[in-house]
Structures are given as structure tokens and as C-alpha cells.
Amino acid sequence: MTPDDLLRDFARTRASLDGEEVVYWWSGDVHSWAPGEPYRRLFGFEGVNVSRLLADEEEGGYQMLSREAAFYLDPATREILETWQEKPVVHVWNDPANLRLRPFPVPRTELGGQVCFSLEIPLSYPSPLPVADYPLNSADDTYRALELFQFFTPAEALAGGAPSVPAAMSWTRMSPWLPWMEQGQRPGGLTFHCRGAKLGSYTEVPERTRAYIAGRHPEFAHAPGKWTEPNETSWTYFRALHPRGNPQ
């Protein structure tokens, strides 16, 4: 398959070629690791991404416009947390979470009756939270993380001509401690391990999650209407909440 073919099939799996909104929902857990300490399941994690795909007429490929909300949960009760160790929890409100998709050899694996597209995304860039300004919240002046995605779709569906195909997904993320955890430069970090699926519509998102979004940021029920940048992240969102830093 050519890179154009691979991108088109991946785009049909991740989103929809007809520009309709596509909703992914996922659930999982967040584990901590640190030298000399046992691994701990600190949080449950649940989130939703609403996106739509536009053809990029100027540069080729696609623009994926999306918003993404995700929530840290009590690991036992699975209730949405408001505090952790007497610290306020800052949930994920990424608006936008946009992506430009260009033709490239998307890793594609045939697994019997399924096709898996896998993406490995190492991240390394200047941290939005310099240690000098955010000693309680930042581990390093360079932000480093690793995002690992897998998207699974039936081979039979992919062989057809539908603009969107059913899909399930898995996601693993290795990252530093979250800023609101106030771990400073303590060695260690977090591993997110989640799985989810492309839903038929936003109404299929669990009612508790839809109610939480509706009560705080109802715009997250829909994808953005146009391309904007830069993207929001947990680190930039925290900086917006604390623009003057958080000195010790």
C-alpha cells in the first residue's frame, strides 16, 4: 500500500472522511513508578475525544480538529476526584487537541480478521513549566513523554468504501508526575494504561461523564469548528491556572 492509501485507511479508522463528528471514549488506570518503590495504581482514568476531519487543501492530507476531556478517578470507587492528598485535582481540558495528518507509512499489522494501526510518539520539548518558576510542579525544564496508540478495525469493514469504520483502541502513556501532584523533582513518574472505542454518537458516552462535562465545559461535547493553535495540554492548562508560577 502507498502512504496515501495507508493514511486514508487510518483516517477512516481514527475519524471519518465525510467530516462528521467522531467520538472516542476510553477508560483505564494510572500507575506510579519511582526508584526503590513498588508500582502503585493511583487513579482510574476516563476520557472522551470528539473530532472531525477536514481535507487540508493547502498542504495535503487532513486536519483533525478535536477537543479532549479526561478525568482522574478514585481507583476503587471510580468516582471523579476533586482532591488528592488534600490537593485540588486538575482534570484534562484540552481545547484544542488538533493534529495534521500527512501521508506516511503508518505501521499496519494484519491480525486475522482485524487490522491494527500503531503509533509511537516520543515527545521532548521545552517545558511550559520551567523549574525555576514552578519548583513544586515541574520535574525538568524539558518535557519528556511517550505516547503509544493502537487502533483496531475489522479487515472486512476496512475493505469496503465507508468513510468511517468501527474501531477499538488502546493507549499507553509514560509521563512525568502531573503538575498538580506537587512532586517537584522527585524521581519517577506515571504510566497511563487505557482502552476504548469509537462510539456511534456522543450520547453513548457514559451519562456521568456527559453530565460532568455539561456542568463545566459543555463545548467539549463537540469538535472545534476551525483550526487553531497551539494545542492545549495538561501542562499549558496548569500554567493558565497559575500564570505567576507556584514557588516553594
C-alpha positions in Angstrom: 0.0 0.0 0.0 1.2 3.5 -0.7 1.5 6.1 2.1 -1.7 7.8 0.7 -3.6 4.5 0.9 -2.3 3.9 4.5 -3.3 7.4 5.6 -6.7 7.1 4.1 -7.4 3.8 5.9 -6.0 5.1 9.2 -8.1 8.3 8.8 -11.3 6.2 8.3 -10.4 4.3 11.5 -9.4 7.2 13.7 -12.1 9.6 12.3 -14.4 9.9 9.3 -13.6 11.1 5.8 -17.0 12.8 5.4 -16.3 15.4 8.1 -18.9 14.0 10.5 -18.0 14.2 14.2 -16.5 11.1 15.7 -16.4 10.3 19.4 -13.8 8.1 21.1 -14.3 7.1 24.7 -11.7 5.3 26.9 -11.2 4.0 30.4 -8.2 2.7 32.3 -5.8 3.4 35.2 -2.8 5.5 36.1 0.2 3.8 37.8 3.1 5.4 39.6 6.7 4.3 39.5 9.7 5.6 41.4 13.2 4.2 42.3 13.0 1.8 45.3 9.2 2.0 45.5 6.6 -0.5 44.4 4.3 0.3 41.5 1.0 1.8 42.7 -2.3 2.3 41.0 -3.0 5.9 41.9 -6.0 6.7 39.8 -8.6 5.5 37.5 -8.8 7.4 34.3 -11.7 8.1 31.8 -11.9 10.4 28.9 -13.6 11.4 25.6 -12.3 12.9 22.4 -14.7 14.5 19.9 -13.1 15.1 16.5 -13.9 15.8 12.9 -11.7 15.6 9.8 -11.1 18.2 7.1 -9.2 17.8 3.9 -6.1 20.1 4.1 -6.3 21.7 0.7 -3.0 23.7 1.0 -0.7 21.1 2.4 -2.4 17.8 1.5 -3.6 15.1 4.0 -6.1 16.1 6.7 -6.7 18.4 9.6 -8.1 16.6 12.6 -10.0 19.1 14.8 -10.7 17.9 18.3 -11.4 18.6 21.9 -10.4 16.2 24.6 -11.6 15.9 28.2 -10.4 13.3 30.7 -10.9 12.8 34.4 -8.9 11.2 37.3 -10.9 8.7 39.3 -10.8 7.1 42.7 -9.1 3.8 41.9 -11.6 1.8 44.0 -14.9 3.6 43.6 -14.3 5.0 40.1 -15.8 8.3 41.2 -14.4 11.5 39.7 -11.9 13.0 42.1 -11.9 16.6 43.2 -8.9 16.4 45.6 -5.9 14.0 46.1 -3.8 14.2 49.2 -5.6 17.5 50.0 -4.5 19.0 46.7 -7.1 20.1 44.1 -7.2 17.7 41.1 -6.8 19.4 37.7 -8.5 17.3 35.1 -7.7 17.3 31.4 -9.5 20.0 29.3 -7.5 20.1 26.1 -9.1 22.7 23.7 -7.9 22.3 21.1 -6.2 18.9 20.6 -5.6 19.3 16.9 -3.5 17.2 14.6 -2.2 17.4 11.0 -2.2 14.1 9.2 0.2 13.7 6.3 0.9 10.6 4.1 3.4 8.5 5.9 4.0 4.7 6.2 1.5 4.2 9.1 2.5 0.9 10.8 -0.2 -1.6 9.8 -0.5 -5.2 11.1 -3.0 -7.8 10.0 -4.3 -9.8 12.9 -6.6 -12.5 11.5 -9.9 -10.7 10.9 -8.6 -7.4 12.2 -6.2 -4.7 11.1 -4.1 -2.8 13.7 -2.6 0.7 13.1 0.0 1.5 15.7 1.6 4.9 16.5 4.6 5.5 18.7 5.0 9.2 19.6 8.1 10.3 21.7 7.8 13.8 23.0 10.6 16.1 24.0 10.3 19.9 24.1 10.9 22.9 26.4 8.6 22.5 29.4 5.8 25.1 29.7 6.5 24.9 33.4 10.2 25.9 34.0 11.5 24.5 37.3 12.6 28.0 38.4 9.1 29.3 38.2 7.3 26.0 39.2 9.6 24.1 41.6 6.6 22.2 43.1 5.1 21.3 39.8 7.8 20.6 37.3 10.4 17.8 37.2 12.6 19.2 34.4 12.9 22.2 32.1 12.4 19.7 29.2 9.1 17.9 29.0 9.5 14.2 28.0 6.8 11.6 27.5 6.0 8.6 25.3 2.5 8.1 23.8 1.7 4.6 22.4 -1.5 4.1 20.4 -3.1 1.1 18.7 -6.3 1.3 16.7 -8.1 -2.0 15.7 -10.7 -2.3 13.0 -12.3 -5.3 11.2 -10.5 -6.1 8.0 -13.8 -6.6 6.3 -15.0 -3.1 7.2 -11.8 -1.6 6.0 -12.1 -3.4 2.7 -15.3 -1.5 2.0 -15.8 2.1 0.9 -17.4 3.5 4.0 -15.9 6.9 5.1 -15.8 5.7 8.7 -15.2 2.2 10.1 -15.8 0.7 13.6 -12.7 0.8 15.8 -11.4 -0.1 19.2 -8.2 1.4 20.6 -5.5 1.0 23.3 -3.3 3.8 24.7 -0.3 3.8 26.9 1.5 6.9 28.1 4.6 7.4 30.1 5.0 10.8 31.6 6.4 12.9 34.5 4.4 13.5 37.6 1.4 15.7 36.9 1.9 19.4 37.9 -1.0 19.4 40.4 0.5 16.4 42.3 3.3 18.8 43.5 6.1 16.2 43.4 8.8 18.6 42.4 11.9 17.0 41.1 11.3 13.6 42.8 12.5 10.8 40.6 9.8 8.7 38.9 6.6 9.4 37.1 3.3 7.9 35.8 2.2 5.3 33.3 -1.4 5.6 31.8 -2.9 2.3 30.5 -6.3 2.6 28.8 -8.5 1.1 26.2 -11.6 2.4 24.4 -13.7 2.5 21.3 -15.2 4.7 18.6 -18.8 5.3 19.6 -21.9 5.8 17.4 -22.5 9.2 18.9 -21.8 11.4 21.9 -25.0 10.1 23.6 -23.2 6.8 24.1 -20.6 8.4 26.4 -21.5 7.3 30.0 -24.1 9.6 31.5 -21.9 10.6 34.5 -19.2 11.8 32.2 -21.6 13.7 29.9 -23.1 15.4 33.0 -19.7 16.4 34.4 -18.7 17.9 31.0 -22.1 19.7 30.6 -21.8 21.3 34.0 -18.3 22.7 33.4 -17.3 22.9 29.8 -20.3 21.9 27.6 -18.3 22.9 24.4 -16.4 19.6 24.8 -19.4 17.7 23.5 -18.4 18.9 20.0 -15.3 19.2 17.9 -13.9 22.7 17.2 -15.3 24.5 14.1 -11.9 25.6 12.7 -8.2 25.0 13.0 -6.5 26.9 15.8 -3.1 26.5 17.5 -1.2 25.9 19.7 -2.8 22.8 21.3 -3.7 22.8 25.0 -2.0 20.2 27.2 -2.2 19.4 30.9 1.0 21.5 31.4 -0.2 24.6 29.5 -3.6 24.4 31.1 -2.0 24.3 34.6 0.2 27.3 33.6 -3.0 29.2 32.6 -4.5 28.5 36.0 -1.2 29.6 37.7 0.4 32.2 35.4 2.7 33.6 38.1 4.2 30.3 39.0 4.0 28.3 42.2 7.1 29.0 44.2 8.0 26.8 47.2 
